[in-house]
Each structure stands twice: as structure tokens, then as C-alpha cells.
Amino acid sequence: MGVFDFLKGSTDKRLDEILERLKLTYSNNYKDDSLRIYKEFNDAFDIMKRNGKLNDKQIAHYTEVQADYEKKLAHFQNSNKAPSMY
């Protein structure tokens, strides 16, 4: 938590809380939990964007974070696929 976190709105604070849980589960290599929390983040982010709860700067920041985790979690999602027979 940063020194000025008390200035943050409850909306981006909620997203940051979800991202902290994601960071923890990802760092511990908990595949299923990481994917579940990433989906929770995406859902919350989409709802907040649609409802106008985030400003342009916040949207840009969380879009970047979203893309970063998309790349990080790609190997988790690919490991769920059945092995090829050929």
C-alpha cells in the first residue's frame, strides 16, 4: 500500500485488491486460483468501465495491467488443453 492510498476511490481500490490477490496466487503458481481471480478482475474492470466509474487514466493503467496478466497467464490456460495425439 502506498502513502496516498487513502486518496484513491473505492472503485480502483477494489481493482487493486483483486490484483493483489492475483499477484499472490500467481507468484505461488496456483493455476486455478490465478485464472479465477483474473476472470474476477476482468469482470469487475468491465463493469466499472461500462458504468463510468473509471477515468481515462485509470482505464489506460488497468488495460495495461490486464494485457500484462493475459500474457503471464497464457501458459496456465494452455496447460489446460488436452495433449495432442499426433
Biopython code that builds the backbone (N, CA, C, O; Angstrom):
import numpy as np
from Bio.PDB.StructureBuilder import StructureBuilder

atoms = [
    (1, "MET", "N", (0.820, -1.181, 0.000)),
    (1, "MET", "CA", (0.000, 0.000, 0.000)),
    (1, "MET", "C", (0.867, 1.248, 0.000)),
    (1, "MET", "O", (1.860, 1.333, 0.723)),
    (2, "GLY", "N", (0.486, 2.195, -0.803)),
    (2, "GLY", "CA", (1.233, 3.433, -0.898)),
    (2, "GLY", "C", (0.786, 4.446, 0.143)),
    (2, "GLY", "O", (-0.253, 4.288, 0.784)),
    (3, "VAL", "N", (1.574, 5.466, 0.294)),
    (3, "VAL", "CA", (1.319, 6.510, 1.276)),
    (3, "VAL", "C", (-0.003, 7.233, 0.996)),
    (3, "VAL", "O", (-0.705, 7.618, 1.930)),
    (4, "PHE", "N", (-0.341, 7.418, -0.267)),
    (4, "PHE", "CA", (-1.527, 8.186, -0.621)),
    (4, "PHE", "C", (-2.722, 7.317, -1.013)),
    (4, "PHE", "O", (-3.629, 7.789, -1.698)),
    (5, "ASP", "N", (-2.730, 6.059, -0.588)),
    (5, "ASP", "CA", (-3.840, 5.174, -0.930)),
    (5, "ASP", "C", (-5.179, 5.673, -0.388)),
    (5, "ASP", "O", (-6.227, 5.356, -0.950)),
    (6, "PHE", "N", (-5.155, 6.451, 0.696)),
    (6, "PHE", "CA", (-6.402, 6.954, 1.252)),
    (6, "PHE", "C", (-7.105, 7.907, 0.289)),
    (6, "PHE", "O", (-8.299, 8.167, 0.434)),
    (7, "LEU", "N", (-6.364, 8.431, -0.700)),
    (7, "LEU", "CA", (-6.947, 9.332, -1.689)),
    (7, "LEU", "C", (-7.628, 8.588, -2.828)),
    (7, "LEU", "O", (-8.379, 9.184, -3.601)),
    (8, "LYS", "N", (-7.374, 7.314, -2.933)),
    (8, "LYS", "CA", (-7.949, 6.540, -4.032)),
    (8, "LYS", "C", (-9.439, 6.327, -3.810)),
    (8, "LYS", "O", (-9.910, 6.212, -2.678)),
    (9, "GLY", "N", (-10.161, 6.278, -4.910)),
    (9, "GLY", "CA", (-11.577, 5.986, -4.821)),
    (9, "GLY", "C", (-11.795, 4.508, -4.525)),
    (9, "GLY", "O", (-10.893, 3.690, -4.707)),
    (10, "SER", "N", (-12.986, 4.176, -4.071)),
    (10, "SER", "CA", (-13.276, 2.788, -3.730)),
    (10, "SER", "C", (-13.248, 1.888, -4.965)),
    (10, "SER", "O", (-13.010, 0.686, -4.854)),
    (11, "THR", "N", (-13.490, 2.466, -6.136)),
    (11, "THR", "CA", (-13.524, 1.678, -7.363)),
    (11, "THR", "C", (-12.158, 1.124, -7.707)),
    (11, "THR", "O", (-12.003, -0.087, -7.863)),
    (12, "ASP", "N", (-11.156, 1.997, -7.828)),
    (12, "ASP", "CA", (-9.843, 1.489, -8.191)),
    (12, "ASP", "C", (-9.193, 0.780, -7.024)),
    (12, "ASP", "O", (-8.302, -0.044, -7.226)),
    (13, "LYS", "N", (-9.615, 1.078, -5.810)),
    (13, "LYS", "CA", (-9.119, 0.338, -4.650)),
    (13, "LYS", "C", (-9.576, -1.124, -4.751)),
    (13, "LYS", "O", (-8.818, -2.046, -4.449)),
    (14, "ARG", "N", (-10.811, -1.313, -5.174)),
    (14, "ARG", "CA", (-11.353, -2.676, -5.351)),
    (14, "ARG", "C", (-10.537, -3.435, -6.403)),
    (14, "ARG", "O", (-10.186, -4.598, -6.204)),
    (15, "LEU", "N", (-10.239, -2.772, -7.516)),
    (15, "LEU", "CA", (-9.441, -3.424, -8.553)),
    (15, "LEU", "C", (-8.045, -3.745, -8.034)),
    (15, "LEU", "O", (-7.502, -4.809, -8.332)),
    (16, "ASP", "N", (-7.463, -2.834, -7.261)),
    (16, "ASP", "CA", (-6.134, -3.076, -6.702)),
    (16, "ASP", "C", (-6.140, -4.246, -5.719)),
    (16, "ASP", "O", (-5.178, -5.013, -5.666)),
    (17, "GLU", "N", (-7.211, -4.389, -4.944)),
    (17, "GLU", "CA", (-7.325, -5.524, -4.023)),
    (17, "GLU", "C", (-7.374, -6.840, -4.795)),
    (17, "GLU", "O", (-6.727, -7.814, -4.411)),
    (18, "ILE", "N", (-8.130, -6.866, -5.866)),
    (18, "ILE", "CA", (-8.202, -8.066, -6.702)),
    (18, "ILE", "C", (-6.824, -8.364, -7.289)),
    (18, "ILE", "O", (-6.393, -9.517, -7.306)),
    (19, "LEU", "N", (-6.134, -7.333, -7.767)),
    (19, "LEU", "CA", (-4.810, -7.526, -8.360)),
    (19, "LEU", "C", (-3.787, -8.011, -7.327)),
    (19, "LEU", "O", (-2.887, -8.778, -7.669)),
    (20, "GLU", "N", (-3.909, -7.582, -6.088)),
    (20, "GLU", "CA", (-3.003, -8.069, -5.037)),
    (20, "GLU", "C", (-3.196, -9.569, -4.825)),
    (20, "GLU", "O", (-2.225, -10.312, -4.675)),
    (21, "ARG", "N", (-4.455, -10.009, -4.812)),
    (21, "ARG", "CA", (-4.723, -11.448, -4.673)),
    (21, "ARG", "C", (-4.199, -12.211, -5.881)),
    (21, "ARG", "O", (-3.650, -13.304, -5.744)),
    (22, "LEU", "N", (-4.371, -11.633, -7.060)),
    (22, "LEU", "CA", (-3.871, -12.265, -8.283)),
    (22, "LEU", "C", (-2.352, -12.377, -8.246)),
    (22, "LEU", "O", (-1.793, -13.419, -8.588)),
    (23, "LYS", "N", (-1.699, -11.320, -7.836)),
    (23, "LYS", "CA", (-0.237, -11.312, -7.746)),
    (23, "LYS", "C", (0.239, -12.408, -6.795)),
    (23, "LYS", "O", (1.207, -13.108, -7.089)),
    (24, "LEU", "N", (-0.436, -12.557, -5.658)),
    (24, "LEU", "CA", (-0.058, -13.569, -4.674)),
    (24, "LEU", "C", (-0.261, -14.981, -5.213)),
    (24, "LEU", "O", (0.628, -15.824, -5.098)),
    (25, "THR", "N", (-1.418, -15.239, -5.793)),
    (25, "THR", "CA", (-1.676, -16.595, -6.293)),
    (25, "THR", "C", (-0.778, -16.933, -7.471)),
    (25, "THR", "O", (-0.322, -18.069, -7.604)),
    (26, "TYR", "N", (-0.521, -15.944, -8.330)),
    (26, "TYR", "CA", (0.360, -16.170, -9.473)),
    (26, "TYR", "C", (1.784, -16.455, -8.996)),
    (26, "TYR", "O", (2.440, -17.360, -9.512)),
    (27, "SER", "N", (2.259, -15.697, -8.025)),
    (27, "SER", "CA", (3.634, -15.885, -7.537)),
    (27, "SER", "C", (3.805, -17.236, -6.857)),
    (27, "SER", "O", (4.913, -17.768, -6.797)),
    (28, "ASN", "N", (2.705, -17.793, -6.342)),
    (28, "ASN", "CA", (2.758, -19.120, -5.724)),
    (28, "ASN", "C", (2.403, -20.234, -6.703)),
    (28, "ASN", "O", (2.313, -21.403, -6.329)),
    (29, "ASN", "N", (2.202, -19.851, -7.965)),
    (29, "ASN", "CA", (1.936, -20.799, -9.038)),
    (29, "ASN", "C", (0.631, -21.588, -8.834)),
    (29, "ASN", "O", (0.543, -22.767, -9.179)),
    (30, "TYR", "N", (-0.377, -20.910, -8.267)),
    (30, "TYR", "CA", (-1.692, -21.525, -8.099)),
    (30, "TYR", "C", (-2.514, -21.273, -9.355)),
    (30, "TYR", "O", (-3.166, -20.238, -9.492)),
    (31, "LYS", "N", (-2.471, -22.231, -10.260)),
    (31, "LYS", "CA", (-3.056, -22.059, -11.587)),
    (31, "LYS", "C", (-4.557, -21.763, -11.549)),
    (31, "LYS", "O", (-4.997, -20.749, -12.091)),
    (32, "ASP", "N", (-5.330, -22.619, -10.926)),
    (32, "ASP", "CA", (-6.779, -22.455, -10.943)),
    (32, "ASP", "C", (-7.220, -21.162, -10.252)),
    (32, "ASP", "O", (-8.091, -20.448, -10.749)),
    (33, "ASP", "N", (-6.610, -20.872, -9.104)),
    (33, "ASP", "CA", (-6.956, -19.646, -8.390)),
    (33, "ASP", "C", (-6.564, -18.408, -9.193)),
    (33, "ASP", "O", (-7.313, -17.432, -9.238)),
    (34, "SER", "N", (-5.409, -18.446, -9.819)),
    (34, "SER", "CA", (-4.958, -17.306, -10.619)),
    (34, "SER", "C", (-5.919, -17.037, -11.771)),
    (34, "SER", "O", (-6.273, -15.886, -12.026)),
    (35, "LEU", "N", (-6.339, -18.073, -12.458)),
    (35, "LEU", "CA", (-7.272, -17.904, -13.572)),
    (35, "LEU", "C", (-8.627, -17.402, -13.087)),
    (35, "LEU", "O", (-9.252, -16.569, -13.744)),
    (36, "ARG", "N", (-9.083, -17.901, -11.944)),
    (36, "ARG", "CA", (-10.365, -17.469, -11.377)),
    (36, "ARG", "C", (-10.302, -15.998, -10.969)),
    (36, "ARG", "O", (-11.229, -15.237, -11.249)),
    (37, "ILE", "N", (-9.219, -15.595, -10.314)),
    (37, "ILE", "CA", (-9.086, -14.208, -9.870)),
    (37, "ILE", "C", (-8.889, -13.279, -11.065)),
    (37, "ILE", "O", (-9.374, -12.147, -11.051)),
    (38, "TYR", "N", (-8.187, -13.738, -12.093)),
    (38, "TYR", "CA", (-8.032, -12.931, -13.299)),
    (38, "TYR", "C", (-9.400, -12.683, -13.944)),
    (38, "TYR", "O", (-9.670, -11.577, -14.413)),
    (39, "LYS", "N", (-10.245, -13.684, -13.969)),
    (39, "LYS", "CA", (-11.599, -13.513, -14.506)),
    (39, "LYS", "C", (-12.384, -12.532, -13.633)),
    (39, "LYS", "O", (-13.128, -11.698, -14.148)),
    (40, "GLU", "N", (-12.219, -12.633, -12.324)),
    (40, "GLU", "CA", (-12.886, -11.694, -11.413)),
    (40, "GLU", "C", (-12.440, -10.254, -11.701)),
    (40, "GLU", "O", (-13.257, -9.334, -11.722)),
    (41, "PHE", "N", (-11.128, -10.075, -11.924)),
    (41, "PHE", "CA", (-10.607, -8.747, -12.260)),
    (41, "PHE", "C", (-11.218, -8.251, -13.565)),
    (41, "PHE", "O", (-11.697, -7.119, -13.634)),
    (42, "ASN", "N", (-11.206, -9.088, -14.599)),
    (42, "ASN", "CA", (-11.759, -8.692, -15.901)),
    (42, "ASN", "C", (-13.223, -8.293, -15.788)),
    (42, "ASN", "O", (-13.643, -7.285, -16.356)),
    (43, "ASP", "N", (-14.001, -9.089, -15.051)),
    (43, "ASP", "CA", (-15.425, -8.795, -14.889)),
    (43, "ASP", "C", (-15.632, -7.465, -14.168)),
    (43, "ASP", "O", (-16.435, -6.638, -14.600)),
    (44, "ALA", "N", (-14.901, -7.261, -13.061)),
    (44, "ALA", "CA", (-15.038, -6.013, -12.295)),
    (44, "ALA", "C", (-14.591, -4.816, -13.129)),
    (44, "ALA", "O", (-15.241, -3.770, -13.116)),
    (45, "PHE", "N", (-13.492, -4.967, -13.848)),
    (45, "PHE", "CA", (-12.967, -3.892, -14.689)),
    (45, "PHE", "C", (-13.976, -3.526, -15.779)),
    (45, "PHE", "O", (-14.237, -2.346, -16.013)),
    (46, "ASP", "N", (-14.537, -4.525, -16.439)),
    (46, "ASP", "CA", (-15.531, -4.269, -17.488)),
    (46, "ASP", "C", (-16.764, -3.547, -16.941)),
    (46, "ASP", "O", (-17.262, -2.609, -17.564)),
    (47, "ILE", "N", (-17.248, -3.974, -15.799)),
    (47, "ILE", "CA", (-18.425, -3.343, -15.190)),
    (47, "ILE", "C", (-18.126, -1.888, -14.829)),
    (47, "ILE", "O", (-18.934, -0.994, -15.082)),
    (48, "MET", "N", (-16.954, -1.668, -14.234)),
    (48, "MET", "CA", (-16.596, -0.302, -13.827)),
    (48, "MET", "C", (-16.413, 0.614, -15.030)),
    (48, "MET", "O", (-16.769, 1.792, -14.976)),
    (49, "LYS", "N", (-15.859, 0.076, -16.117)),
    (49, "LYS", "CA", (-15.725, 0.876, -17.341)),
    (49, "LYS", "C", (-17.099, 1.222, -17.902)),
    (49, "LYS", "O", (-17.366, 2.375, -18.240)),
    (50, "ARG", "N", (-17.960, 0.229, -18.000)),
    (50, "ARG", "CA", (-19.295, 0.431, -18.562)),
    (50, "ARG", "C", (-20.123, 1.433, -17.768)),
    (50, "ARG", "O", (-20.911, 2.197, -18.327)),
    (51, "ASN", "N", (-19.926, 1.413, -16.438)),
    (51, "ASN", "CA", (-20.704, 2.297, -15.567)),
    (51, "ASN", "C", (-20.056, 3.664, -15.360)),
    (51, "ASN", "O", (-20.538, 4.469, -14.564)),
    (52, "GLY", "N", (-18.960, 3.924, -16.081)),
    (52, "GLY", "CA", (-18.311, 5.221, -15.990)),
    (52, "GLY", "C", (-17.633, 5.494, -14.658)),
    (52, "GLY", "O", (-17.489, 6.650, -14.260)),
    (53, "LYS", "N", (-17.212, 4.436, -13.963)),
    (53, "LYS", "CA", (-16.598, 4.582, -12.639)),
    (53, "LYS", "C", (-15.105, 4.872, -12.704)),
    (53, "LYS", "O", (-14.493, 5.197, -11.687)),
    (54, "LEU", "N", (-14.514, 4.757, -13.886)),
    (54, "LEU", "CA", (-13.076, 4.964, -14.044)),
    (54, "LEU", "C", (-12.818, 6.105, -15.019)),
    (54, "LEU", "O", (-13.539, 6.271, -16.003)),
    (55, "ASN", "N", (-11.785, 6.886, -14.735)),
    (55, "ASN", "CA", (-11.413, 7.944, -15.672)),
    (55, "ASN", "C", (-10.472, 7.369, -16.732)),
    (55, "ASN", "O", (-10.077, 6.207, -16.642)),
    (56, "ASP", "N", (-10.118, 8.160, -17.716)),
    (56, "ASP", "CA", (-9.296, 7.676, -18.825)),
    (56, "ASP", "C", (-7.933, 7.179, -18.366)),
    (56, "ASP", "O", (-7.430, 6.181, -18.883)),
    (57, "LYS", "N", (-7.343, 7.854, -17.417)),
    (57, "LYS", "CA", (-6.032, 7.454, -16.899)),
    (57, "LYS", "C", (-6.114, 6.089, -16.204)),
    (57, "LYS", "O", (-5.236, 5.245, -16.382)),
    (58, "GLN", "N", (-7.160, 5.879, -15.422)),
    (58, "GLN", "CA", (-7.348, 4.595, -14.750)),
    (58, "GLN", "C", (-7.591, 3.485, -15.773)),
    (58, "GLN", "O", (-7.045, 2.389, -15.650)),
    (59, "ILE", "N", (-8.401, 3.773, -16.768)),
    (59, "ILE", "CA", (-8.679, 2.774, -17.804)),
    (59, "ILE", "C", (-7.394, 2.383, -18.516)),
    (59, "ILE", "O", (-7.152, 1.200, -18.755)),
    (60, "ALA", "N", (-6.571, 3.362, -18.855)),
    (60, "ALA", "CA", (-5.301, 3.069, -19.526)),
    (60, "ALA", "C", (-4.397, 2.214, -18.640)),
    (60, "ALA", "O", (-3.777, 1.262, -19.113)),
    (61, "HIS", "N", (-4.326, 2.554, -17.358)),
    (61, "HIS", "CA", (-3.486, 1.797, -16.422)),
    (61, "HIS", "C", (-3.956, 0.352, -16.306)),
    (61, "HIS", "O", (-3.161, -0.575, -16.461)),
    (62, "TYR", "N", (-5.244, 0.158, -16.036)),
    (62, "TYR", "CA", (-5.751, -1.193, -15.821)),
    (62, "TYR", "C", (-5.789, -2.010, -17.113)),
    (62, "TYR", "O", (-5.700, -3.237, -17.065)),
    (63, "THR", "N", (-5.918, -1.358, -18.253)),
    (63, "THR", "CA", (-5.839, -2.064, -19.534)),
    (63, "THR", "C", (-4.430, -2.616, -19.726)),
    (63, "THR", "O", (-4.257, -3.732, -20.216)),
    (64, "GLU", "N", (-3.436, -1.840, -19.345)),
    (64, "GLU", "CA", (-2.049, -2.291, -19.432)),
    (64, "GLU", "C", (-1.790, -3.461, -18.479)),
    (64, "GLU", "O", (-1.139, -4.439, -18.847)),
    (65, "VAL", "N", (-2.299, -3.351, -17.269)),
    (65, "VAL", "CA", (-2.149, -4.436, -16.291)),
    (65, "VAL", "C", (-2.863, -5.691, -16.796)),
    (65, "VAL", "O", (-2.348, -6.802, -16.665)),
    (66, "GLN", "N", (-4.034, -5.507, -17.366)),
    (66, "GLN", "CA", (-4.816, -6.617, -17.901)),
    (66, "GLN", "C", (-4.033, -7.344, -19.000)),
    (66, "GLN", "O", (-3.980, -8.573, -19.012)),
    (67, "ALA", "N", (-3.434, -6.594, -19.912)),
    (67, "ALA", "CA", (-2.648, -7.192, -21.001)),
    (67, "ALA", "C", (-1.430, -7.928, -20.457)),
    (67, "ALA", "O", (-1.066, -8.991, -20.959)),
    (68, "ASP", "N", (-0.805, -7.367, -19.438)),
    (68, "ASP", "CA", (0.364, -7.992, -18.829)),
    (68, "ASP", "C", (-0.005, -9.353, -18.220)),
    (68, "ASP", "O", (0.695, -10.343, -18.431)),
    (69, "TYR", "N", (-1.093, -9.390, -17.474)),
    (69, "TYR", "CA", (-1.507, -10.667, -16.881)),
    (69, "TYR", "C", (-2.026, -11.643, -17.923)),
    (69, "TYR", "O", (-1.897, -12.855, -17.754)),
    (70, "GLU", "N", (-2.608, -11.134, -18.991)),
    (70, "GLU", "CA", (-3.046, -12.016, -20.089)),
    (70, "GLU", "C", (-1.850, -12.812, -20.613)),
    (70, "GLU", "O", (-1.947, -14.016, -20.848)),
    (71, "LYS", "N", (-0.730, -12.128, -20.790)),
    (71, "LYS", "CA", (0.492, -12.795, -21.259)),
    (71, "LYS", "C", (1.039, -13.744, -20.208)),
    (71, "LYS", "O", (1.427, -14.869, -20.524)),
    (72, "LYS", "N", (1.071, -13.296, -18.961)),
    (72, "LYS", "CA", (1.610, -14.122, -17.882)),
    (72, "LYS", "C", (0.807, -15.405, -17.689)),
    (72, "LYS", "O", (1.371, -16.464, -17.417)),
    (73, "LEU", "N", (-0.500, -15.302, -17.830)),
    (73, "LEU", "CA", (-1.370, -16.445, -17.559)),
    (73, "LEU", "C", (-1.599, -17.340, -18.772)),
    (73, "LEU", "O", (-2.265, -18.370, -18.667)),
    (74, "ALA", "N", (-1.060, -16.960, -19.903)),
    (74, "ALA", "CA", (-1.259, -17.748, -21.128)),
    (74, "ALA", "C", (-0.769, -19.179, -20.948)),
    (74, "ALA", "O", (-1.412, -20.114, -21.425)),
    (75, "HIS", "N", (0.355, -19.365, -20.272)),
    (75, "HIS", "CA", (0.869, -20.733, -20.097)),
    (75, "HIS", "C", (-0.028, -21.543, -19.173)),
    (75, "HIS", "O", (-0.081, -22.766, -19.301)),
    (76, "PHE", "N", (-0.742, -20.898, -18.239)),
    (76, "PHE", "CA", (-1.702, -21.611, -17.401)),
    (76, "PHE", "C", (-2.876, -22.084, -18.246)),
    (76, "PHE", "O", (-3.326, -23.223, -18.119)),
    (77, "GLN", "N", (-3.370, -21.200, -19.109)),
    (77, "GLN", "CA", (-4.525, -21.533, -19.921)),
    (77, "GLN", "C", (-4.175, -22.612, -20.946)),
    (77, "GLN", "O", (-4.995, -23.487, -21.226)),
    (78, "ASN", "N", (-2.975, -22.557, -21.502)),
    (78, "ASN", "CA", (-2.549, -23.554, -22.468)),
    (78, "ASN", "C", (-2.327, -24.918, -21.829)),
    (78, "ASN", "O", (-2.467, -25.942, -22.498)),
    (79, "SER", "N", (-1.987, -24.947, -20.559)),
    (79, "SER", "CA", (-1.748, -26.228, -19.884)),
    (79, "SER", "C", (-3.041, -26.964, -19.602)),
    (79, "SER", "O", (-3.009, -28.144, -19.253)),
    (80, "ASN", "N", (-4.193, -26.292, -19.745)),
    (80, "ASN", "CA", (-5.485, -26.939, -19.541)),
    (80, "ASN", "C", (-5.918, -27.758, -20.758)),
    (80, "ASN", "O", (-6.841, -28.567, -20.664)),
    (81, "LYS", "N", (-5.266, -27.555, -21.879)),
    (81, "LYS", "CA", (-5.655, -28.259, -23.086)),
    (81, "LYS", "C", (-5.162, -29.715, -23.042)),
    (81, "LYS", "O", (-4.111, -30.025, -22.481)),
    (82, "ALA", "N", (-5.943, -30.564, -23.640)),
    (82, "ALA", "CA", (-5.561, -31.989, -23.689)),
    (82, "ALA", "C", (-4.345, -32.150, -24.607)),
    (82, "ALA", "O", (-4.231, -31.454, -25.616)),
    (83, "PRO", "N", (-3.460, -33.047, -24.264)),
    (83, "PRO", "CA", (-2.294, -33.270, -25.131)),
    (83, "PRO", "C", (-2.722, -33.817, -26.490)),
    (83, "PRO", "O", (-3.700, -34.556, -26.604)),
    (84, "SER", "N", (-1.982, -33.443, -27.487)),
    (84, "SER", "CA", (-2.263, -33.883, -28.846)),
    (84, "SER", "C", (-1.888, -35.344, -29.016)),
    (84, "SER", "O", (-0.925, -35.822, -28.416)),
    (85, "MET", "N", (-2.637, -36.035, -29.818)),
    (85, "MET", "CA", (-2.348, -37.451, -30.088)),
    (85, "MET", "C", (-1.312, -37.592, -31.200)),
    (85, "MET", "O", (-0.810, -38.691, -31.436)),
    (86, "TYR", "N", (-0.986, -36.503, -31.882)),
    (86, "TYR", "CA", (-0.082, -36.594, -33.022)),
    (86, "TYR", "C", (1.166, -35.806, -32.781)),
    (86, "TYR", "O", (2.047, -35.767, -33.640)),
]
sb = StructureBuilder()
sb.init_structure("model")
sb.init_model(0)
sb.init_chain("A")
sb.init_seg("    ")
for serial, (resi, resn, name, xyz) in enumerate(atoms, 1):
    if name == "N":
        sb.init_residue(resn, " ", resi, " ")
    sb.init_atom(name, np.array(xyz, "f"), 0.0, 1.0, " ", f" {name:<3s}", serial, name[0])
structure = sb.get_structure()
